[in-house]
């Protein structure tokens, strides 16, 4: 398996750094464990909720924890080996599965909150650690390919497990399916322990502290130019789309009568496009990234209009797939731009600051959508999403003309 870079030299997957490939394997194993029951988490949360607001509060525990932790994690990522963050996260990860299992076994919603708080912390540590590790080890002309590679294989593992979960769901309780996170996290840890160390650039930085981490976050945001800020607006908008695709569409389908297996199918269909992450990465490495984002946003607008016009379950399947394609494109382009639009000495802080913006989007997305859906209805909200997507598309085209003719 290979591809051509601009000078027509064939580059194979084997040409990616060994650490990148091993980290991708560790994440694939861990995500395989998640795939058995993760698509049923919205329905699992509903069992312990008396309203959509309460369900939203359960969901928000994850994003709120990550938002608080990311500044500290980003600061640490620039001071220690990113490998340490990844391993530390994987040591803690099994407790996420324990929390979900105890919630179902004992019928106590407090364990759901515990699981989501731990998950918010561990995902923040692993994600910033992995992103920083990749940025340190990957050649700049292969950044998109590296991020696309890990996204393709980890989501392949998730999809494979989810298909098995569809068969098991009618017979196995959700909390048992979610307990699969425990053994797979342990295996992922054993794989990650053999990852080569990454080199931290030696610079004089203040001693780590909680207060200093938040000051660095604000300082990092103040250093951003209009490219990163517009990219941040896109990330906030992406949070809205993700909430629609991963939370509201499955719940709506379930309320309308879809069986749990069909709810899982909706999520699987949305994840399938991530298998193209490696191909999108190659595209992002050699094409104008602003044009790719602008085109993707036009696609989002078209899908949103379709949801307003065709509200059936069948079109929800189609929309989930198309939105999955567009979100995967956005992911690899964003990761590449975050790396190149700034100094290599602040990969961790910039990555952590950017993840903070993404987490804000994930936190407010469901709240904004839930409030809007209650008052405007699904069709009107879909049209509003389409309008915002078109506006953002025009802004990225304008930025491309003024800033770079070619990335």
Secondary structure as GFF3:
##gff-version 3
##sequence-region A 1 407
A	DSSP	beta_strand	2	4	.	.	.	ID=ss1
A	DSSP	beta_strand	10	12	.	.	.	ID=ss2
A	DSSP	three_ten_helix	13	15	.	.	.	ID=ss3
A	DSSP	alpha_helix	18	35	.	.	.	ID=ss4
A	DSSP	three_ten_helix	38	40	.	.	.	ID=ss5
A	DSSP	alpha_helix	41	46	.	.	.	ID=ss6
A	DSSP	alpha_helix	52	77	.	.	.	ID=ss7
A	DSSP	alpha_helix	82	106	.	.	.	ID=ss8
A	DSSP	alpha_helix	110	137	.	.	.	ID=ss9
A	DSSP	three_ten_helix	140	142	.	.	.	ID=ss10
A	DSSP	alpha_helix	143	168	.	.	.	ID=ss11
A	DSSP	alpha_helix	174	178	.	.	.	ID=ss12
A	DSSP	alpha_helix	180	192	.	.	.	ID=ss13
A	DSSP	alpha_helix	210	223	.	.	.	ID=ss14
A	DSSP	alpha_helix	226	243	.	.	.	ID=ss15
A	DSSP	pi_helix	244	248	.	.	.	ID=ss16
A	DSSP	alpha_helix	249	255	.	.	.	ID=ss17
A	DSSP	alpha_helix	260	272	.	.	.	ID=ss18
A	DSSP	three_ten_helix	273	276	.	.	.	ID=ss19
A	DSSP	alpha_helix	277	286	.	.	.	ID=ss20
A	DSSP	alpha_helix	289	309	.	.	.	ID=ss21
A	DSSP	alpha_helix	313	340	.	.	.	ID=ss22
A	DSSP	three_ten_helix	344	346	.	.	.	ID=ss23
A	DSSP	alpha_helix	347	376	.	.	.	ID=ss24
A	DSSP	alpha_helix	378	403	.	.	.	ID=ss25
###
